Amino acid sequence: MVTAIILLNAERSKINQVAEQLAEMEGISEVYSVSGKYDLVAIARVPANDDLADLVTKKMLSISAIVKSETMLAFKAFSRHDLDAMFAVGM
């Protein structure tokens, strides 16, 4: 499984629309509107690097309101959230 964090800038009047379009795409698990340098952060989880390339260079490219993106590959996950959820089952 390949996980990528995709930082996005969108046309100001279309940020919510872009977020909704991204959230509907296969391979995008989450989309956050954020403060700071970027407008949106999308989390992509796909089986292989080729699938990520297809998602970023073909599917996301079809959203014309995206004006800039930066994709970062995740190497390793460190998360208490996953552990807490696992141990909370049945409690």
Summary of the structure (lengths in Angstrom):
residues: 91
radius of gyration: 14.5
end to end distance: 29.7
largest distance: 46.1
contacts: 223
relative contact order: 0.26
helix: 37%
strand: 33%
